[in-house]
Amino acid sequence: MTDIFSDILGHEHAREGLIHAIKNDRLHHALLFSGPSGIGKSMIARSMIQAMLCENSTREQLQKCMKCRNCHRIASNIHPDVIEIDEPTATIKIETIRDLQKKLIYPPYEAARRFVIIQDVHKMQDAAANCLLKTLEEPEPHTTFILITSQIQRLLPTIVSRCQLVRFAPFSMDEISQFLVRRGMTEDDADQISALSGGSIGTALELSSSEYEKEVTSTFEEMLSPSSSLDAFLTASGLKGKKSMAEHLLTLMLMFVRDMLVLKTDPNHPIILKHYRPQMMSRLSRTTEKDLQRAAGIIQEVHESFQGNVNELVAWERLMIGLHGVIF
């Protein structure tokens, strides 16, 4: 089977399903690409559209030649029959969907089929979602929708039911780590970034090329250093204002504790945060499996609290004091 997605990492099941649907003229009028951010959903959407509009492609011999006018225009986001909604704001308003509907009244400009990509479709306000639903319920025969989301639970069930769902799984930490090593990164750094990435290649690349990762690492190492309960309180105070880092800091801390649990059972067992093995080993004699399990529970509780309207200082204090005497 021709693979028009050969330049995209992973997602073999989704790729094969889309190619099969195109070749058999059974592509649904509305596709819902669901999965974490930064794992290639938009890349696959554009590759699929290029193959369907490429001047040198046929249904029997799909390709994206990357040489014809259509391939270049799609890559540059200027093809008149490819409409993309990618709102930089926190919501997609009803006016945006109404403007889209006005465009869909007319037939495609050049191609036999028009494509509409809506990024972060979960950002639609209720009015916008209901407006889009009417369009999906009465599909225009020459238009294919590709709705892209990382938060499918926020979508109206009626919208989900009108679409063919294409699920995209996050990458494993091993896959991301190997990807980063192939790009020249050391194994220790690659393992740490893969632990922070949440299964997203995009996030891993962003972390690997920014100062943010260095700041997260240095802050995490400060969190590991308190020598007394007073130091733990002072560290918590210093963490106030770093709520934006909470997700990554707590992920690292949970990995650290889980690695200690592994080493408690087998000191020679492979772990994720290999760089911190000496620090973990030095702490093992001062803690028990029960203590480590309790520490993991505290980290998870604090992580959940950051998902809502949390008193940031109280949350950091809960973490640092709760872990003092266990891993510090």
C-alpha positions in Angstrom: 0.0 0.0 0.0 1.3 3.4 -1.0 2.2 5.4 2.2 1.7 9.1 1.6 2.6 9.6 5.3 6.1 8.0 5.1 7.7 11.2 6.3 5.6 11.2 9.5 6.6 9.3 12.6 4.2 6.6 14.0 0.4 6.3 13.9 0.5 3.4 11.4 -3.1 2.3 12.2 -4.6 5.8 11.5 -2.4 6.2 8.4 -3.5 2.9 6.9 -7.1 3.5 7.6 -7.1 6.9 5.9 -5.3 5.5 2.8 -7.8 2.6 2.5 -10.7 5.1 2.8 -9.3 7.3 0.0 -8.5 4.5 -2.3 -12.0 3.0 -1.9 -13.8 6.4 -2.2 -15.2 5.9 1.3 -13.7 8.9 3.1 -16.2 10.3 5.6 -17.4 13.9 5.1 -16.3 14.7 8.6 -13.1 13.3 10.3 -12.4 13.9 13.9 -8.6 13.6 14.7 -8.3 13.1 18.4 -5.1 12.8 20.5 -2.6 14.8 22.5 -1.1 18.0 21.1 2.1 17.8 19.1 1.9 14.3 17.9 1.4 14.9 14.2 -2.4 15.2 13.7 -2.1 18.4 11.6 0.8 17.0 9.6 -1.3 13.9 8.7 -4.3 16.1 7.7 -2.2 18.2 5.3 -0.4 15.2 3.8 -3.8 13.5 3.2 -5.1 16.7 1.5 -2.0 17.0 -0.6 -2.4 13.5 -1.8 -6.0 14.1 -2.8 -5.3 17.4 -4.6 -1.8 16.6 -6.0 -1.8 17.0 -9.8 0.2 13.8 -10.2 -1.9 11.7 -7.8 -4.6 9.2 -8.6 -6.9 7.2 -6.4 -5.0 4.0 -7.5 -1.6 5.6 -7.2 -1.7 8.1 -4.3 1.2 10.4 -3.9 2.1 13.9 -2.9 4.7 14.9 -5.4 5.7 18.1 -3.6 6.5 19.5 -7.0 3.2 20.5 -8.5 1.4 23.8 -7.9 -1.2 22.3 -5.6 1.3 20.6 -3.3 3.2 23.8 -2.9 0.1 25.9 -2.3 -1.2 23.5 0.4 2.2 23.5 2.1 2.1 27.3 2.1 -1.5 27.5 3.3 -2.7 29.4 0.2 -4.7 26.8 -1.7 -8.2 28.4 -2.2 -10.0 25.1 -1.6 -8.3 24.4 1.7 -9.8 26.4 4.5 -8.2 26.3 7.9 -9.6 27.8 11.1 -6.8 28.2 13.8 -8.0 30.8 16.3 -5.2 32.3 18.5 -7.8 33.2 21.1 -9.2 31.0 23.9 -12.5 30.3 22.1 -13.9 29.8 18.7 -16.9 32.1 18.4 -20.1 31.6 16.4 -19.2 34.5 14.0 -16.2 32.4 12.8 -18.5 29.4 12.0 -21.0 31.6 10.3 -18.3 33.1 8.1 -17.3 29.6 7.2 -20.8 28.6 6.3 -21.1 31.6 4.0 -18.0 30.3 2.1 -19.4 26.8 1.9 -22.5 28.1 0.0 -20.3 28.3 -3.2 -18.7 25.3 -4.9 -14.9 24.7 -4.7 -12.9 27.2 -6.7 -10.7 24.8 -8.6 -10.7 21.2 -7.2 -13.5 18.7 -7.2 -13.4 18.7 -3.4 -12.8 21.3 -0.7 -11.3 20.7 2.7 -12.0 22.5 6.0 -9.5 22.0 8.9 -10.6 23.3 12.3 -7.8 23.3 14.8 -8.6 22.9 18.5 -12.2 22.4 17.7 -12.9 21.9 21.5 -12.5 25.7 21.9 -15.9 26.3 20.2 -18.4 28.2 22.3 -21.7 26.3 22.7 -23.4 28.6 20.1 -20.5 28.0 17.7 -20.7 24.2 18.3 -24.4 24.1 17.6 -23.9 26.2 14.5 -21.3 23.8 13.2 -23.5 20.8 14.1 -26.1 22.0 11.6 -23.5 22.0 8.8 -22.3 18.5 9.7 -25.9 17.2 9.8 -26.5 18.4 6.3 -23.1 17.8 4.6 -22.3 19.7 1.5 -21.3 16.9 -1.0 -18.0 18.5 -2.1 -16.6 19.4 1.3 -14.6 17.3 3.8 -14.2 18.5 7.4 -11.1 17.6 9.4 -11.7 18.5 13.1 -8.6 18.4 15.3 -8.7 18.2 19.1 -6.6 17.2 22.1 -9.7 17.4 24.4 -12.4 15.3 22.9 -14.3 15.3 26.2 -15.1 19.0 25.7 -17.0 18.4 22.4 -20.7 18.0 22.1 -21.5 14.3 21.9 -23.7 15.1 18.9 -20.7 16.5 17.0 -18.6 13.5 17.8 -21.4 11.3 16.6 -21.5 13.0 13.2 -17.8 12.4 12.6 -15.6 9.4 11.9 -13.3 9.3 14.9 -9.6 8.8 14.1 -7.6 8.3 17.4 -3.9 9.2 17.7 -2.1 7.7 20.6 0.8 9.5 22.4 4.3 8.3 21.6 6.0 6.1 24.3 8.9 7.6 26.2 11.3 5.1 24.5 10.1 6.3 21.1 10.6 10.0 21.9 14.0 9.3 23.6 15.3 7.4 20.6 14.0 10.1 18.3 16.0 12.8 20.3 19.1 10.6 20.5 19.0 10.3 16.7 19.0 14.1 16.6 22.3 14.2 18.6 21.1 14.5 22.2 22.7 12.5 25.0 20.7 9.5 26.3 20.3 11.1 29.8 19.0 14.4 28.5 16.7 12.6 26.0 15.2 10.4 28.7 14.5 13.4 30.9 12.9 15.4 28.1 10.8 12.3 27.0 9.5 12.1 30.6 8.4 15.7 30.4 6.9 15.5 26.9 3.6 13.8 27.7 4.0 11.6 24.7 4.3 14.6 22.3 7.1 14.9 19.8 6.3 18.5 19.4 6.6 19.2 23.1 9.9 17.2 23.2 11.3 19.3 20.3 10.2 22.5 22.0 11.8 21.5 25.3 15.0 20.3 23.6 15.6 23.7 21.9 14.6 26.1 24.6 15.8 27.6 27.9 12.6 26.4 29.5 13.9 22.9 29.9 17.0 24.2 31.6 14.8 26.2 34.0 12.6 23.2 34.8 15.6 21.0 35.4 17.3 23.6 37.7 14.0 24.2 39.6 13.4 20.4 40.0 16.9 20.0 41.4 16.3 22.8 43.9 13.1 20.9 45.0 15.3 17.8 45.7 17.7 19.7 47.9 15.9 20.7 51.2 17.8 19.5 54.3 15.2 20.5 56.9 11.5 21.2 57.2 12.4 25.0 57.2 14.2 24.5 53.9 11.2 22.7 52.5 8.9 25.7 53.4 11.4 28.1 51.9 11.6 26.1 48.7 7.8 26.0 48.5 7.8 29.8 48.9 10.3 30.1 46.1 8.0 28.0 43.8 5.2 30.5 44.1 4.7 32.1 40.7 5.9 29.0 38.8 2.4 27.5 38.3 3.1 27.3 34.6 5.8 24.8 35.3 3.7 22.7 37.7 2.8 20.0 35.1 6.5 19.3 34.2 7.9 19.7 37.7 5.3 17.3 39.2 5.8 14.8 36.3 9.5 14.7 37.0 8.9 14.3 40.8 6.5 11.4 40.2 9.0 9.8 37.9 11.7 10.2 40.5 9.6 8.6 43.2 8.5 5.7 40.9 12.1 5.1 39.9 13.0 4.9 43.6 10.3 2.3 44.1 11.8 0.3 41.3 15.3 0.5 42.8 13.9 -0.4 46.2 12.9 -3.7 44.8 15.9 -4.2 42.4 18.9 -1.7 42.6 20.1 -2.9 39.2 16.8 -2.5 37.4 16.7 0.1 34.5 15.0 3.4 35.4 13.7 6.4 33.5 15.7 9.2 35.2 19.0 7.5 34.9 20.9 10.8 35.5 19.5 10.9 39.1 20.3 7.3 40.0 23.1 8.2 42.5 20.8 10.6 44.3 18.1 8.0 44.5 20.4 5.3 45.7 21.7 7.6 48.5 18.1 8.0 49.8 16.9 4.4 49.6 18.1 3.4 53.0 16.1 6.2 54.6 12.7 5.3 53.2 10.3 2.4 52.7 8.1 1.2 49.9 5.1 2.4 51.9 6.6 5.9 52.3 7.3 6.1 48.5 3.8 5.0 47.7 2.5 7.7 50.0 4.8 10.3 48.3 3.4 9.3 44.9 -0.1 9.8 46.2 0.8 13.3 47.5 2.3 14.3 44.1 -0.8 13.1 42.3 -3.1 15.0 44.8 -1.1 18.2 44.2 -1.2 17.7 40.5 -5.0 17.4 40.5 -5.2 20.5 42.6 -3.4 22.5 40.0 -6.1 21.5 37.5 -8.5 23.8 39.3 -8.6 27.1 41.2 -5.8 26.3 43.6 -4.0 28.4 46.3 -0.6 28.0 44.6 1.5 28.5 47.8 -0.6 26.0 49.8 -0.2 23.4 47.0 3.6 23.8 46.9 3.8 23.6 50.7 1.6 20.5 50.7 4.1 18.9 48.2 7.3 19.9 49.8 6.3 19.2 53.4 4.6 16.0 52.4 7.8 14.7 50.7 10.2 15.9 53.4 11.6 13.0 55.2 10.6 10.6 52.4 12.8 11.6 49.5 14.6 14.7 50.8 
